[in-house]
Amino acid sequence: MKIHAFLAAIALTCTASLALANHCPADMKAIDEAMSKQPSLAAADLDEAARLRAEGEAFHKAGKHKESMESLARARKILGI
């Protein structure tokens, strides 16, 4: 019985990781679209959003999806999306 619970926990963990991994590209696309519209933000804010977007992509490519989502969420907040 314990082995079934263990296997179920592993399956849920893998599913959650895949869900996060698939969400990162959508966030990056939304950030890119918002930045292409040249929002009226201070240059420092635009630079920070671009830095966080790049950081999020790097984390995504490294398989660090929690960190990626955090960086991308911060960029989205700056851009108001």
C-alpha positions, 0 to 999 in steps of 0.5 A: 500500500505504501508503494502505491502512495509513493508512486502517486506522489511521484506522478503528481510531482511530475505532472505539476512540473510539466504544467509549470514548464508549459506555462513559462513559454506563454508568459514569455510570449505575453511579456514580449507582446507587451514590450513590443507595444512600447508601454509608457514606463520608465526606462529603468522599469522596462530594463528590469522587465526585460532582465526578468524575462531573460532570467525567466527564460534561462531558468526555464531552459535550465529546468528550474520552472519555479524560479522561471515562473517567479521571474516572469511573474515579476516582469508581468507585474512591472508591465501590468499584465 
